[in-house]
Amino acid sequence: MVLETLNPMHYNITSFVQDTMPVATVPILLLMCFLFLIWNHEETSSIPGPGYCMGIGPLISHGRFLWMGVGNACNYYNKTYGDFVRVWISGEETFIISK
């Protein structure tokens, strides 16, 4: 009987993990959600244009310029947002001014 209690294979590790898992994951998930909200928060710009949206906006903007060409993409953004537009080309913030 003493040998059975000293045997490490005698203890069921899965019951230990299931008991401690919810206690450990809740604070970690809350911290991750908080960091995600801070990272996703952006200062609102007074210049119209596509949103940043965690870096997806610049990728879409740059892809539109590659796919449509500079002239057609500029016309699209001017029709959508107006004469003064902020977009991203190659990861850099670019302003399109037209009339």
ZAVEXVEX-351919 format. One line per 5 residues: number of its first residue (from 0); their letters; for each residue x negated, y negated, z of C-alpha. Coordinates in steps of 0.02 Angstrom, whole numbers. Each point is the difference from the previous one (the first is absolute). Example, Ala and Ser with C-alpha at 12.3 -4.5 7.8 and 13.67 -1.06 7.14 Angstrom:
BEGIN
0> AS> -615/225/390 ~ -69/-172/-33 $
END
This chain:
BEGIN
0> MVLET> 0/0/0 ~ -144/-119/36 ~ -76/37/-169 ~ 165/-44/-87 ~ 6/-172/81 $
5> LNPMH> -180/-36/-47 ~ 24/54/-180 ~ 17/-158/-109 ~ 105/96/-127 ~ 129/26/136 $
10> YNITS> 57/-181/-8 ~ 116/-51/-140 ~ -75/-156/-79 ~ 155/-35/-106 ~ 108/-31/152 $
15> FVQDT> -129/-124/64 ~ -6/-92/-168 ~ 190/-8/-15 ~ 16/-74/174 ~ -132/-136/-24 $
20> MPVAT> 30/-40/-183 ~ 153/-115/20 ~ -82/-93/143 ~ -154/-36/-104 ~ 83/-36/-167 $
25> VPILL> 128/-129/54 ~ -127/-133/53 ~ -107/36/-153 ~ 149/-17/-116 ~ 53/-162/85 $
30> LMCFL> -177/-69/-18 ~ -6/50/-184 ~ 169/-84/-33 ~ -59/-158/88 ~ -162/-4/-100 $
35> FLIWN> 97/31/-161 ~ 115/-147/38 ~ -149/-114/36 ~ -89/57/-158 ~ 157/-21/-105 $
40> HEETS> 37/-174/67 ~ -50/-135/-120 ~ 12/-187/2 ~ 137/-59/-114 ~ -68/-103/-141 $
45> SIPGP> 87/-152/-71 ~ -58/52/-173 ~ 120/121/-85 ~ -59/165/-69 ~ 2/186/34 $
50> GYCMG> -25/50/181 ~ -158/78/67 ~ 88/152/78 ~ -153/90/72 ~ -101/-21/-159 $
55> IGPLI> 130/74/-117 ~ 49/-171/-70 ~ -175/-39/-65 ~ -11/172/-80 ~ 166/-23/-89 $
60> SHGRF> -45/-177/-52 ~ -169/53/-71 ~ 79/150/-85 ~ 130/-110/-82 ~ -137/-112/-72 $
65> LWMGV> -94/150/-67 ~ 157/81/-72 ~ 89/-152/-72 ~ -146/-112/-39 ~ -34/-171/72 $
70> GNACN> 126/-98/-104 ~ 149/116/25 ~ -37/25/185 ~ -13/-189/27 ~ 166/-24/-89 $
75> YYNKT> 79/136/107 ~ -60/-78/163 ~ 50/-174/-55 ~ 177/59/-42 ~ 11/94/165 $
80> YGDFV> -81/-124/122 ~ -12/-168/-88 ~ -136/-112/-72 ~ -125/20/143 ~ -32/182/48 $
85> RVWIS> -125/91/110 ~ -56/172/-65 ~ -150/113/23 ~ -120/43/-140 ~ -143/119/42 $
90> GEETF> 39/-20/185 ~ -19/-189/-2 ~ 141/-120/31 ~ 36/-92/-164 ~ 119/-144/-33 $
95> IISK> 97/-13/-163 ~ 52/-177/-42 ~ 106/-24/-154 ~ 148/-95/-65 $
END
